[in-house]
Amino acid sequence: MSDGHRRAQAAIQTILRLTNLLMAGKRVAVIGDEPELAARLRAMGAQTLLVDPAAALRGHRVLAEDEAVALADLVVGATEAHLPLLRDGAILIPAEPPARPSGAGEPSGADGEPPAVPPARPSGAGEPYGTDGEPPAGPSGTGGGPSGTGGVFAGLPGVRVRDGITGYRLGPGREVFVLDMSC
């Protein structure tokens, strides 16, 4: 089994566990190069919206990225640039930050292990770290910054819906939900 298949299966299992959604009939925009994920979602009955013209040969609907995000019920690989395009009630899975090469930017001790010091305090955090060295819980209750996701919606106040799901109001009548795929 390839790494792409493993990632796709792990993502689908997390989505299903967090949302309890039935994928049949859902419009899912897959942003980025995730052919295995798109294929599995399509096999589950979702209408997959992709940007790659070659995806049409595999049965996916091909649209411009902006159109796909605006139509989708579930957006995989969302970034901050997609916020104005989202429909009310959309569920987002933020794009993962690029993985750093091992050892890049990570301090290490004499034995190659990371030093046992608490992490630096995030910029803009108004509260000190707790006695356990963990950052204080933000308004979303998921820890870290104000949003709890630390990426796409950093700085926006989010409300924790339940474990792994944070809701955000983007304006009157527009609310989106972000899944924390690390749960």
Rosetta blueprint (number, residue, H / E / L):
1 M L
2 S L
3 D H
4 G H
5 H H
6 R H
7 R H
8 A H
9 Q H
10 A H
11 A H
12 I H
13 Q H
14 T H
15 I H
16 L H
17 R H
18 L H
19 T H
20 N L
21 L L
22 L L
23 M L
24 A L
25 G L
26 K L
27 R E
28 V E
29 A E
30 V E
31 I L
32 G L
33 D L
34 E L
35 P H
36 E H
37 L H
38 A H
39 A H
40 R H
41 L H
42 R H
43 A H
44 M L
45 G L
46 A L
47 Q E
48 T E
49 L E
50 L E
51 V L
52 D L
53 P H
54 A H
55 A H
56 A H
57 L H
58 R H
59 G L
60 H L
61 R E
62 V E
63 L L
64 A L
65 E H
66 D H
67 E H
68 A H
69 V H
70 A H
71 L H
72 A L
73 D L
74 L E
75 V E
76 V E
77 G E
78 A E
79 T L
80 E H
81 A H
82 H H
83 L H
84 P H
85 L H
86 L L
87 R L
88 D L
89 G L
90 A L
91 I E
92 L E
93 I E
94 P E
95 A L
96 E L
97 P L
98 P L
99 A L
100 R L
101 P L
102 S L
103 G L
104 A L
105 G L
106 E L
107 P L
108 S L
109 G L
110 A L
111 D L
112 G L
113 E L
114 P L
115 P L
116 A L
117 V L
118 P L
119 P L
120 A L
121 R L
122 P L
123 S L
124 G L
125 A L
126 G L
127 E L
128 P L
129 Y L
130 G L
131 T L
132 D L
133 G L
134 E L
135 P L
136 P L
137 A L
138 G L
139 P L
140 S L
141 G L
142 T L
143 G L
144 G L
145 G L
146 P L
147 S L
148 G L
149 T L
150 G L
151 G L
152 V L
153 F L
154 A L
155 G L
156 L L
157 P L
158 G L
159 V E
160 R E
161 V E
162 R E
163 D L
164 G L
165 I E
166 T E
167 G E
168 Y E
169 R E
170 L E
171 G E
172 P L
173 G L
174 R E
175 E E
176 V E
177 F E
178 V E
179 L E
180 D L
181 M L
182 S L
183 C L
